[in-house]
């Protein structure tokens, strides 16, 4: 049985800025609530935008995270990051940075130095993925998933390919280790090609048309649209009307209360106050 489409959310008319380096359109929670798409808490889409060269890399200065994971999928441009545990790195097109904030960390991210100096087109997606209560105190850590170590499924007939970031695509396991049952597939579908995949009916599921134009279970979907599925069927069929890039996400909902305030996501308001006090008292370390 094919999954029914609950709603198609078009790209907001105006973008917002995260820091001075990330021009984004928000789909979660602006278009879909956190509870409706649990375990996904946020989706910011930095649609393709041409940044001019600069001597000072743009980005987001030091900020805390606690209680969830951030997942950054790079399409165009390069992003560097540092954190209060001494970790640092750069992700380039095709790479994914999966950061588990867990018990709390300070973080900053910005355009990589060479990209900032040369300028160019920047395009990325950032997801926030919730952690269940039992894992919110996990030690912060990273999974640096390069395009070389993310498994690829080549589609027949020169149809394109699927990068299996997390979960399972038609029997092919993803590169990321996750705390709950999550699928994240980055799909490159050539014009005229199709694919069919199964997603459990119990999963909250959606897709984003990053570039191009597609039909989903027979319904035409425009570029930069976000498709929310009902929790009914298990089959999704996608056909490309032009060369397209699609991000498919699904996950078993976490049946726990969500208390969120800025960069803190816990289960109760009391835990939010505790996280704020920890940050103010320097528990998350130092990052300049």
N, C-alpha and C positions, 0 to 999 in steps of 0.2 A: 504493500500500500504506500502510495506517495504521501509525503508530508504536505499538509495544507499550509498555505501562506497566510499568516495572521495579519500582517501589515507590511507595507513598503514605506520606508521613511526616506524622503528625499533629503539631499544635503541642505543644511541650513543656509540661508541667504548670506549670512555674514560669518566670517571666521573670527575666532578669538586668538589671543596671543598667550602662550605659556612662556614666561620670561621674554627675552627679546630675540629668540632664535627658532621658536616653534609656532608656526601659524597653523591652527588646527580647527577642525570641525568636530564637535562633540556629538556622538550618537548615544552613548551610555554615560550618565543617566539622563541626559537631556531628552532623548527620544524614547528610551525604554528604561524602566526603573531597575535598580540594582536587584531587587527581589525577583523581578520577572525573568532576568537573565542570569541569575546566580548559577555558577560562581563568578561570573564576569561583573566587575564593579564599575569599570570605566572603559570606554573606547574613544580615543582621540585620533582623528584621521588628519595627518598633515599632508593634504593633497598637494600635488606637484606645484611648487612655487619657486621662482627664480630669485635667489639671494645674490645681491651684488657683493663684490670683494670687500673685505674689511681687515684691518690690522688686529682688531680685538675680536676673537671668536664670540659669536652670539650663543646664548643658551639660557640655562636656568642655574642660578647660583645655589649655594648650599641650602639644603632642605632635608627634613627628616621623613622617614617612612616607618610604619610599624603595622604588623598584623596581616599583611597580604604580599602578593608578588607583582612586580612590574615586568611586562614583556614588550620589548621593542623590536619591531620587524622593519628592517631597512630595505627600501626600494631604490632610492636615489639619494646621493649625498652620503656623508660619513659623520658619525657621532662619537665623541670621546666622553669618558666618564671617570670620576674618582669617587672614593668613599672613605669613611672614617675608619675602616678596618685595613686601609692600605691597599685596597684593590684598585686597579685601573685597567683601561682597555679602550679599544676602538672597534666599532662595528661599521662595516661597509655594505654596499648593496648585496642582498642575498643572505646576509648574516642576521642572527637573532640574539638579543641579549635577554636572558631570563634571570631576573634578580629576585631572590627570596629575602624580603626585608625582615620577616619573622619578628624577633624580639626587639628590633629597632636599630636603625642605622642612619647616618648622615650621608647625603649623596649630592653630587652635582653632575650635570651633563651639558654638553655644548658642542657646537660644530667643530669637527676635527680641524687642526691648525692649517693643513694644506688646503682643505676644502674651503675654509673661511677666507684664506688669502686669495684663492682663485675665483671664488664664487661659483654659482651654478644652481642647477635644479635640485631641490630637496623634497623628498617624499618618504614618509614613514607612517607606521601605525603604532600607537602605544595602547596596550591593554593592561588593566589591573585585574588580577585574579585573586579571589578571596582565599583565605586559609581557614580550615575548620578550627574551632576553639582549641582542640588538643595540639595544634601545630602552630598557633600564633606566637609561641615562645621559642620557635626553632631558631637555631643560630643562623644569622644572616650569611648568605652565600650566593654565588653566581653559577650559572651555566652559560658559557660562551659557545654559542652554536654557530659555527661558520658555515658558509654555503657548501664547503667541502664535506662537512660531517653531518649535514642534514640529509636524510635519505630521500632519494628521488624516485618517483614512479613515472616512467616514460609512457605516454599514452599512445595507443596504436594509430597507424596511418598518419604519422606526423601531426598528431592532435595537440601536442604540447606536453606538459609535465606537471606533476604534483610534488611539492616539497612537503614532506610529512614532518612538521615541527614537533607535534605532540599527538599522542593517541594512536589510533589505528585506522589507516586508509586501505580498505579492501584487502586486509591481511598484511599490510606493510606497517611496521612499528615506527613510531616517531622517535626523534632524537632526545627530546626533553624528558626528564623525570618529573612527575607531577604528584602532588599530595592527594588529589582527588581525580576522578575519571574525567579527563579533558581531551578534546580533539582540537587541533589547530592545523589547518592545511592551507598552504599558499599555492594557488593554482594558476598556471599559465596555460590558457586555452586559445589555440589558434582559430582564426575565423572559419566557421563551418564545422568545427569539431564539437564533440559532445563527450560527457562523462556521466556515469551514474555511480553513486556511493550510498552506503547505508549508514544511518545515524540512529542510535537507539531512541525509541519514542519517549523514554523517560528523560532524555537530555533536553535542556534548554538550548536552542540552536538558532543560528543566524548566519548571514553572510554579508560581506561588503564588496561591492563592485569597485575595486581600486581604479581600474582603467577599462575602457571598452564598453561593450554592451552584450547582454546575454538574455536568454529565456530560462526561467526556472520553473520546472514542472509545467511548462507550457505558457507561463506568463512572462511577457516582455519586461525587462528590468533595465533601466538606464544607468549610465556611468555615475558613480559616486552615490548610488542608492544603497540603503541598508535594508535587508530582508529579514524579518522576524518570522520564524516558523511556529506553527502550533505543535503541541506535544501529542500528535496523533499517529502519523505514519512513520516509516523508517527509511523511505527511499527518496533521494534527491537527484533529479536529472537536470543537468545544466548543458545548454547549447550556446555557443558563441556566435553572435551576429557580426562580430569583428574581433580582431585580436584583443584578448581580454586578460586581466589579472584579477583574481577573486580570492578573498580571504574568507575561509569557512571556519566557524567556531562553534563548538558545542561542549556541553559539560553536564555532569550529574549535579543537580542543585544541592547546595548545602542547606539543610533544613535547620538553620539556626538564625537567631535574631542578628540584624546588621545594625551596628552603631558606627557612624562615620562622621569624622570632622576633619576636613582638609586631608592631610597625608596620613591620618590614623584611621584604621578600620578594625573595630573590636566587636564585642557582642553586647556590651552594656555601656550606658553613659558613664558609669563610674569608672569603667576601664579606660574610656577616652580621657577622663580627667587624670587618671594615673599615668597614661602615656604622655600627656602634656607636661605633667610634673617631671617625669623622667627626662624628657627633652630639655626642659628649662634647667634641670639640675646637672646636665652634662653627661647623663648615663650613656648616650649614644656615641660618645667620643668627641673628637675634635677634627674638623676639616676646614682648611683655609681656602 
